């Protein structure tokens, strides 16, 4: 049981992702979670009012099953296959986060300063962040998993550009915007 509940080495997860991507490439399929939003909207009839959702979503049923499996697997692993371990982060990172007011850094899995109580500031931050992620996903033609895993595996130039943009956006957020928000 300790093997399942403890952290797995990077090469195990990476090897599994590589095998899945090889199988998807051989099957002529592409992977990405954000496309499931389009599939769900199409299945619910949004294609009647918007041409973007007017397509045969049944060809993507496997991706919807993957989404459902990821949600169920995440729930099961978090509640039954986890010992609630806190990720190890460097002492310098903990010190920097403590300076910004995050006393939970290195002690909890998520920053309780943001997620423990829902005040107006946290609701606005999470809502604006969600809208920006949704807009960015649609504008980039896919999410980080779709571009970074599937797109790069298919050697797609737009995915390489998107991944570079994701990294630049992340660096800007952490080093420029984050100190102003908190």
Secondary structure, 3 states (H helix, E strand, C coil): CHHHHCCCCHHHHHHHHHHHHHHHHHHCCCCCCCHHHHHHHHHCCHHHCCHHHCCCHHHHHHHHHHHHHHHHHHHHHHHHCCCCCCCCCCHHHHHHHHHCCCCCCCCCCCCHHHHCCCCHHHHHHHHHHHHHHHHHHHHCCCCHHHHHHHHHHCCCHHHHHHHHHHHHHHHHHHHHHHHHHC
